[in-house]
Amino acid sequence: MVSFCPICGKPVYFGEKKRSLGRDYHPLCLKCHKCKRQLTPGQHAEHDEKPFCTNCFMRDFGPRAGNRGPAVIRTYTASS
């Protein structure tokens, strides 16, 4: 069975596929959507069905993305 690469849309044959996050990619197509760095299968994140390296993902979609400031951590203690 032939699957299609989510990046280029062309068929991905068994001998050439890189499988990651449930999809089959061509080896050269599996790269960060932003910085274009080659990615290792399973060692990246995905946003809107596009692969991102960890650095770009955290910069764009992490807790401090968009200049929202640091993530707020709240601790609750039991009052007596």
Beta strands, then each sheet from edge to edge (+ up, - down):
strand 1: 3-4
strand 2: 11-12
strand 3: 18-20
strand 4: 23-25
strand 5: 45-47
strand 6: 50-52
sheet 1: 1+ 2-
sheet 2: 3+ 4-
sheet 3: 5+ 6-
end
